[in-house]
């Protein structure tokens, strides 16, 4: 499955991938490529960690066949990383006990992102997180 730049609207790259753990790697490559294209290498580490957590949530908590990852620049001073799936179940940010290895994904996303949100769609949802950029890029 190939990443595609958006044809219209804000600058963006998007890729549909299977709902499987290996897609986190593909999503990290997409984020890295987009941020390098936009000359934003300082955001790569944070962006790939965020997309990893969002993809992991979709893989673990949904039953859909595919998910869609998008990296966009809705404004010159923002990068948005989003994962869309066909489940209407909204994610819940939890703080699990210290002895649990899982369940911290959205806590990590909230801590790293400038802001994050879940958009309900008629057929599923979009979970996204934004990073602030240097608007000169």
C-alpha positions, 0 to 999 in steps of 0.5 A: 500500500502506497502513501499518497500526497493529498490532491487538494486542501492542506498539505498531507500524506495518507496511507491505508494499511491493514489493522495489524501490529506491523502497520505501526512500522509503516505509520512511523515511516509515513510520519518520518517521510512527511516531516522530512519533506516539510523540513521538520526533523525535530518533530520526528521522534515525537511524531513517530511515538504518537502515531505508534500509540494511535495505531496500537489503539486501533489494532487492539481496540477495534475489529475493522479490517483497515485503518488510515493514517494521515499526516497533515499541516492544517496550519503553518504552525501545526502538524496533525497525526491522525488515525481513522478506523471504522469503529464508533467506539471512542477511546478512553484515556486511563491511568492504569496501575503501575504494575500494568504494562498496557493502557497508557497510550492516550496518556502518552499522546496527551503528554506529547501533543500540543492537543489531541481529540477524537472526531466522530464520523458517520462510519467510525472515528478519527483520533488525532494529535497535533504538534506545534511547529516553527511557523517559518517552515 
